[in-house]
């Protein structure tokens, strides 16, 4: 029997296009999809999501590079503002590569309480290796991002967060990077391992050591700092500190609107060409089939149990764990052996969970909202 559970987050993939060529990006680049939904179709899709979901909700703009479709972001924000009396529990977020973040766009995002993160993968050398411009001789994407945020950083009140991806070769530098961004003026720093890389046992030992260093660094930022000065914030840590089970692996909390106008139950479906995504569709212009979403999720979980011989439902960390479905889709669609990959996925999840549980047990940080509500703003 399928229990009814609703998603709380809609990821809107506004486009598959991007001006960077990131080494680990999973978004399909088959080059055959030039048609994207117009703004009216996007509004209907948002309304379908808001009409389906009770309680707190988040709408997240992503891509490709979402700022390539900034006019659509503004139009959708005006649409959300018109609905704000009905959806006062709605939060809006955005993840950008930061290269197109002009002063006017920064101002729009901050004035309208849009929680946004800029992807920066460590300091310049490593960032440039992972995130070069797609067109050769376009300069340094790292320098471009820092220049775009220079005024905000110098002001001491930078509203942009950082989203950092680290790999086996940079796991030992994780706290160095976090500390550098903190000193630059970034106060919200998220960090994620490249889950599609091949991590050896030694690599994972190094990751675990670096996460221990992060615990020490996190508490060192609290010493002598009043509430007015704030402290280091991290989205995943917020969920642990405030008992928000955002991963909910046995009842996934996210759905994804592709740039083709279809709803998908997993974002890794968008790593496939259009012909390979049909089995992951759970809706479109006519609405979202939540029962189908839950059914397909459970089918994938059953496949994972069969392939790996592991039943995650019995794990003591299942409440917090990363969801394996997207990774299973990604690896199996490429003919790779997910059973061999799964142990590193499991250990990475456990390293993160133990780290953030350790901070939670020792922390006395008072509760405060991480995301502002879109209905507060008067500027849409």
C-alpha positions as CSV (number, residue, x, y, z in Angstrom):
1,X,0.0,0.0,0.0
2,X,1.4,3.4,-1.0
3,X,1.1,6.1,1.7
4,X,0.4,9.6,0.4
5,X,3.3,11.9,1.0
6,X,3.8,15.1,-0.8
7,X,7.0,16.8,-2.1
8,X,8.0,20.1,-0.4
9,X,10.5,21.4,-3.0
10,X,10.1,22.1,-6.7
11,X,13.4,22.4,-8.6
12,X,12.8,24.4,-11.8
13,X,15.4,23.7,-14.5
14,X,14.8,26.8,-16.5
15,X,17.3,25.8,-19.3
16,X,19.9,23.2,-20.1
17,X,22.1,25.9,-21.5
18,X,25.1,27.3,-19.6
19,X,28.2,29.4,-20.3
20,X,30.5,27.2,-18.3
21,X,31.7,23.6,-19.0
22,X,31.9,22.1,-15.5
23,X,33.6,18.7,-15.3
24,X,31.1,17.0,-13.1
25,X,27.8,18.5,-14.4
26,X,25.2,15.8,-14.9
27,X,22.8,17.8,-17.0
28,X,22.2,16.3,-20.5
29,X,24.0,18.0,-23.3
30,X,22.7,16.2,-26.3
31,X,22.0,19.5,-28.0
32,X,18.6,18.5,-29.4
33,X,16.4,20.5,-27.1
34,X,16.1,24.2,-28.1
35,X,12.4,24.6,-27.2
36,X,11.7,25.7,-23.6
37,X,8.4,26.4,-21.9
38,X,7.1,30.0,-22.2
39,X,6.4,32.0,-19.1
40,X,2.7,31.1,-19.1
41,X,3.5,27.4,-19.2
42,X,5.9,27.9,-16.3
43,X,3.3,29.7,-14.3
44,X,0.9,26.8,-14.8
45,X,3.5,24.4,-13.7
46,X,4.2,26.4,-10.5
47,X,0.5,26.6,-9.8
48,X,0.2,22.8,-10.2
49,X,2.9,22.3,-7.6
50,X,1.5,24.9,-5.2
51,X,-2.0,23.4,-5.5
52,X,-0.7,19.9,-4.8
53,X,1.5,20.6,-1.7
54,X,0.3,21.4,1.8
55,X,2.5,23.1,4.4
56,X,5.9,24.7,3.8
57,X,7.1,24.8,0.3
58,X,10.3,25.8,-1.6
59,X,10.7,26.7,-5.2
60,X,14.3,26.5,-6.4
61,X,15.6,28.0,-9.7
62,X,18.4,26.1,-11.4
63,X,19.7,25.0,-14.7
64,X,21.9,25.0,-16.8
65,X,22.6,28.6,-15.7
66,X,19.3,30.1,-14.5
67,X,20.4,33.7,-14.9
68,X,20.4,33.1,-18.7
69,X,16.6,33.2,-18.2
70,X,16.5,36.1,-15.7
71,X,13.4,37.6,-17.3
72,X,11.5,34.4,-16.6
73,X,12.7,34.4,-13.0
74,X,11.4,38.0,-12.5
75,X,8.1,37.1,-14.1
76,X,7.7,34.0,-12.0
77,X,8.5,36.0,-8.9
78,X,5.8,38.5,-9.7
79,X,3.4,35.6,-10.2
80,X,4.4,34.2,-6.8
81,X,4.0,37.6,-5.2
82,X,0.4,37.7,-6.5
83,X,-0.2,34.4,-4.7
84,X,1.6,35.3,-1.5
85,X,-1.5,35.7,0.5
86,X,-2.4,32.1,-0.2
87,X,1.2,30.7,0.1
88,X,2.8,32.6,3.0
89,X,5.0,29.6,3.8
90,X,6.7,29.7,0.4
91,X,10.5,30.1,0.1
92,X,12.4,30.8,-3.1
93,X,16.0,29.8,-3.8
94,X,18.4,30.0,-6.7
95,X,21.8,28.4,-7.5
96,X,24.0,30.2,-10.1
97,X,27.5,30.0,-11.4
98,X,27.8,33.7,-10.6
99,X,29.4,34.9,-13.8
100,X,26.2,36.7,-14.9
101,X,25.4,38.2,-11.5
102,X,25.3,41.9,-12.3
103,X,24.6,44.6,-9.7
104,X,21.0,44.9,-10.7
105,X,20.4,41.2,-10.6
106,X,22.1,40.9,-7.2
107,X,19.8,43.8,-6.0
108,X,16.7,42.0,-7.3
109,X,17.5,38.8,-5.6
110,X,18.3,40.4,-2.2
111,X,15.4,42.8,-2.2
112,X,13.0,40.0,-2.9
113,X,14.4,37.7,-0.2
114,X,15.6,35.0,-2.7
115,X,18.1,32.8,-1.0
116,X,20.8,32.3,-3.6
117,X,24.1,30.5,-3.8
118,X,27.1,30.9,-6.1
119,X,29.0,27.8,-7.2
120,X,32.7,28.2,-6.3
121,X,34.9,25.1,-6.1
122,X,37.7,26.2,-3.9
123,X,40.4,28.8,-4.7
124,X,41.2,29.9,-8.2
125,X,43.4,27.1,-9.5
126,X,41.0,24.3,-8.5
127,X,37.9,26.3,-9.5
128,X,39.3,27.0,-12.9
129,X,40.0,23.3,-13.4
130,X,36.5,22.3,-12.6
131,X,34.5,25.2,-13.9
132,X,36.0,26.8,-17.0
133,X,34.1,29.0,-19.5
134,X,32.7,27.0,-22.4
135,X,34.2,29.4,-24.9
136,X,38.0,29.3,-24.9
137,X,39.9,32.5,-24.1
138,X,36.9,33.9,-22.1
139,X,39.0,34.6,-19.1
140,X,38.8,33.3,-15.5
141,X,35.4,32.3,-14.2
142,X,36.7,32.6,-10.7
143,X,37.9,36.2,-11.2
144,X,34.6,37.0,-12.8
145,X,32.6,35.7,-9.8
146,X,34.7,37.5,-7.3
147,X,34.5,40.8,-9.3
148,X,30.7,40.5,-9.5
149,X,30.5,40.1,-5.7
150,X,33.3,42.5,-4.8
151,X,31.2,45.4,-3.6
152,X,28.9,43.1,-1.5
153,X,31.9,41.3,0.1
154,X,33.6,44.6,0.9
155,X,30.5,45.9,2.5
156,X,30.6,43.1,5.1
157,X,27.0,42.1,4.3
158,X,27.2,39.7,1.4
159,X,23.9,38.0,0.8
160,X,25.2,35.4,-1.5
161,X,26.0,31.9,-0.2
162,X,28.7,29.5,-1.6
163,X,28.1,26.1,-3.0
164,X,31.4,24.2,-3.1
165,X,32.0,20.8,-4.7
166,X,35.1,18.9,-3.7
167,X,36.7,15.8,-5.2
168,X,39.2,13.2,-4.0
169,X,42.1,15.3,-4.9
170,X,40.8,18.3,-3.0
171,X,39.2,16.6,0.1
172,X,42.3,17.5,2.2
173,X,41.8,21.2,1.3
174,X,38.2,21.4,2.3
175,X,38.6,23.4,5.5
176,X,41.2,25.6,3.8
177,X,38.6,26.6,1.2
178,X,35.8,27.1,3.7
179,X,38.1,29.3,5.8
180,X,39.1,31.3,2.8
181,X,35.5,32.0,1.8
182,X,34.6,32.9,5.4
183,X,37.4,35.4,5.5
184,X,36.3,36.9,2.2
185,X,32.9,37.6,3.7
186,X,30.7,34.7,2.8
187,X,28.7,33.5,5.8
188,X,26.6,30.8,4.2
189,X,28.8,28.0,2.8
190,X,27.5,24.6,1.6
191,X,29.9,21.9,0.5
192,X,29.3,18.7,-1.4
193,X,31.5,15.8,-2.5
194,X,31.6,14.9,-6.2
195,X,29.4,11.8,-5.8
196,X,30.2,10.6,-9.3
197,X,33.9,10.5,-8.8
198,X,35.7,7.3,-7.8
199,X,36.7,7.6,-4.1
200,X,39.3,5.1,-2.8
201,X,39.4,4.0,0.9
202,X,42.3,6.4,1.5
203,X,40.3,9.3,-0.2
204,X,37.4,8.6,2.1
205,X,39.6,8.5,5.2
206,X,40.9,11.9,4.1
207,X,37.3,13.2,3.7
208,X,36.5,12.0,7.2
209,X,39.5,13.7,8.6
210,X,38.6,16.9,6.9
211,X,35.1,16.8,8.2
212,X,36.5,16.5,11.7
213,X,38.6,19.6,11.0
214,X,35.3,21.3,9.9
215,X,33.7,20.6,13.2
216,X,36.6,22.3,14.9
217,X,36.5,25.2,12.5
218,X,32.7,25.6,12.9
219,X,32.9,26.0,16.7
220,X,35.9,28.3,16.4
221,X,33.7,30.8,14.4
222,X,31.3,30.8,17.4
223,X,33.8,31.9,20.0
224,X,33.4,35.6,21.0
225,X,30.8,36.3,18.3
226,X,27.5,37.9,19.3
227,X,24.2,37.2,17.5
228,X,24.5,40.4,15.6
229,X,27.7,39.3,13.9
230,X,26.3,35.9,13.0
231,X,28.2,32.7,12.4
232,X,28.9,30.2,9.7
233,X,25.6,28.9,8.2
234,X,25.2,25.7,6.2
235,X,21.9,24.4,4.7
236,X,22.4,20.8,5.7
237,X,23.6,21.7,9.2
238,X,20.5,23.9,9.6
239,X,18.3,20.9,8.9
240,X,20.1,18.9,11.6
241,X,20.1,21.7,14.1
242,X,16.4,22.3,13.7
243,X,15.3,18.7,13.2
244,X,14.2,19.3,9.6
245,X,14.4,15.9,7.8
246,X,14.9,17.4,4.4
247,X,16.3,14.2,2.7
248,X,13.4,11.9,3.8
249,X,14.9,9.0,1.7
250,X,11.8,6.8,2.2
251,X,9.5,9.5,0.9
252,X,11.5,11.9,-1.3
253,X,10.7,15.5,-0.8
254,X,11.5,17.0,-4.2
255,X,10.2,17.0,-7.7
256,X,11.8,18.6,-10.8
257,X,10.4,20.6,-13.6
258,X,12.6,20.0,-16.7
259,X,13.4,22.6,-19.4
260,X,11.1,20.4,-21.6
261,X,8.0,21.2,-19.5
262,X,7.7,17.8,-17.9
263,X,7.8,17.0,-14.1
264,X,10.3,14.3,-13.1
265,X,10.5,12.4,-9.8
266,X,14.3,12.6,-9.8
267,X,16.6,15.2,-11.1
268,X,19.1,12.7,-12.5
269,X,16.6,11.8,-15.1
270,X,17.8,15.1,-16.7
271,X,21.2,13.5,-17.2
272,X,19.6,11.4,-19.9
273,X,18.7,12.3,-23.5
274,X,15.0,13.1,-24.1
275,X,14.4,9.6,-25.4
276,X,15.6,8.1,-22.1
277,X,13.6,10.2,-19.7
278,X,10.0,9.1,-20.5
279,X,9.8,6.5,-17.7
280,X,10.6,9.2,-15.1
281,X,7.8,11.6,-16.0
282,X,5.1,12.2,-13.4
283,X,3.2,15.1,-14.9
284,X,3.1,18.0,-17.2
285,X,0.8,20.9,-18.1
286,X,-2.3,18.9,-16.9
287,X,-0.9,18.4,-13.4
288,X,1.3,16.2,-11.2
289,X,0.5,12.6,-10.4
290,X,1.7,12.2,-6.9
291,X,0.6,8.6,-6.6
292,X,2.6,7.7,-9.7
293,X,5.6,9.6,-8.2
294,X,5.5,7.5,-5.0
295,X,5.0,4.2,-6.9
296,X,8.0,4.9,-9.2
297,X,10.2,5.9,-6.3
298,X,9.4,2.6,-4.5
299,X,10.1,0.6,-7.6
300,X,13.6,2.2,-7.8
301,X,14.2,1.5,-4.1
302,X,13.3,-2.1,-4.6
303,X,15.7,-2.3,-7.6
304,X,18.4,-0.9,-5.4
305,X,17.8,-3.4,-2.7
306,X,17.9,-6.2,-5.2
307,X,21.1,-4.9,-6.9
308,X,23.1,-4.1,-3.7
309,X,21.7,-6.8,-1.4
310,X,21.2,-4.0,1.2
311,X,18.0,-2.8,2.8
312,X,18.5,0.8,3.7
313,X,15.2,0.8,5.7
314,X,17.0,-1.1,8.5
315,X,19.9,1.4,8.8
316,X,20.0,3.5,11.9
317,X,20.9,6.5,9.7
318,X,18.1,6.2,7.2
319,X,16.3,9.3,8.6
320,X,19.2,11.5,7.5
321,X,20.8,9.6,4.6
322,X,21.4,10.9,1.1
323,X,19.0,9.5,-1.4
324,X,20.6,6.8,-3.6
325,X,18.0,6.8,-6.4
326,X,19.6,9.5,-8.5
327,X,22.9,7.9,-8.2
328,X,21.5,4.6,-9.2
329,X,19.8,6.1,-12.2
330,X,23.0,7.9,-13.3
331,X,25.3,4.9,-13.0
332,X,22.9,2.2,-14.3
333,X,22.0,4.3,-17.3
334,X,25.7,4.3,-18.2
335,X,26.1,0.6,-17.9
336,X,28.2,0.9,-14.7
337,X,28.1,-1.5,-11.8
338,X,26.1,0.3,-9.0
339,X,26.8,-2.5,-6.6
340,X,30.5,-1.7,-6.7
341,X,29.8,2.0,-6.3
342,X,27.2,1.7,-3.5
343,X,29.7,1.1,-0.6
344,X,31.4,4.5,-1.3
345,X,28.0,6.2,-1.5
346,X,27.0,4.6,1.8
347,X,30.3,5.7,3.6
348,X,30.1,9.2,2.2
349,X,26.6,9.5,3.6
350,X,27.7,8.2,7.0
351,X,30.6,10.6,7.2
352,X,28.3,13.6,6.6
353,X,25.6,12.3,9.0
354,X,28.1,11.6,11.8
355,X,29.7,15.0,11.3
356,X,26.5,17.0,11.5
357,X,25.1,14.9,14.3
358,X,28.3,15.7,16.3
359,X,27.8,19.4,15.8
360,X,24.1,19.2,16.7
361,X,24.9,17.5,20.0
362,X,27.4,20.1,21.0
363,X,25.8,23.2,19.5
364,X,23.8,25.9,21.4
365,X,23.0,28.0,18.3
366,X,19.5,29.6,18.8
367,X,16.9,28.8,16.1
368,X,16.4,31.3,13.3
369,X,15.0,30.9,9.8
370,X,17.4,30.1,7.0
371,X,15.1,31.1,4.2
372,X,13.1,34.3,4.1
373,X,9.5,34.0,2.9
374,X,8.8,35.4,-0.6
375,X,5.6,37.1,0.6
376,X,7.4,39.6,2.7
377,X,8.8,41.6,-0.2
378,X,7.0,44.5,-1.8
379,X,9.2,44.8,-4.9
380,X,8.0,42.1,-7.2
